[in-house]
């Protein structure tokens, strides 16, 4: 059974969605603990102006520190060419460009029409290809399953945007349930179509638990062949430009479920739970979520699908 890739997005998606600014030193300790637990990829922040997201003002320092952690794939997000250029120069291993399926969300989130965003992606791809060919480039399709601003989103709309991004030259296209609208039947159907359309450029899943469907949607995506999943420790996060879109799926609960099902993640679950204490120290007044952290591991629990560490 192949090892699944869990990408921790709490330092980006989680922190950008709360008003509290985690101290840089606390970010360093938390990210180091996640990496030590075997989390293979961490989206450590976003390259945006500090006046817009003061939570990300220290992104350069955070990336530099993360790059010193052995074996960690350092990921980041940038909404435009300028941010992408800064991310490339900082040395990230992977960059995600947020591309909204609906124009209403695109205007709210990145202040660009679809046509303008396509130009941004085209220019970012050209820069990557010319100067940074070793850096992976993902288009993360926001509101791929439904949009609080525009309403229902059809499979065809999402697939049209996915094929457009692939044609522009990104390495992979992932689907994000930004608004927490997705349900398992839709997830299985849409990821099946994505893989049929894009082949090895079909990317991973980014689910929110806004309506309690997060882990059910993971199982549906697994059944469709998805092997990469985003999650946020403590379930922090959401989208500040998608009203009501609170709650990424909880990394601790996701890892426990996958390991209980016999899947390999390469993550030491007790060490992951210990990393949560550093998150709590860095955000002492913010609510954290998760059933496994509250209930603890079942007595005698063994991750049957895990790789020996």
Secondary structure, DSSP 8 states (H G I E B T S, - for coil): --B-EEEE-IIIIIGGGSS----HHHHHHHHHHHHHTT--EEEEEE---TTT-GGGTTHHHHHHHHTTSTT-EEEEE-SSHHHHHHHHHHT-SEEEEEEESSHHHHHHHTS--HHHHHHHHHHHHHHHHHH-TTSEEEEEEETSS-BTTTB---HHHHHHHHHHHHHHT-SEEEEE-TTS---HHHHHHHHHHHHHHHGGGEEEEE-B-TTS-HHHHHHHHHHTT--EEEEBGGG--B-TTSTT-B-B-BHHHHHHHHHHTT-B----HHHHHHHHHHHHHHTTTS----HHHHH---TT---TT----
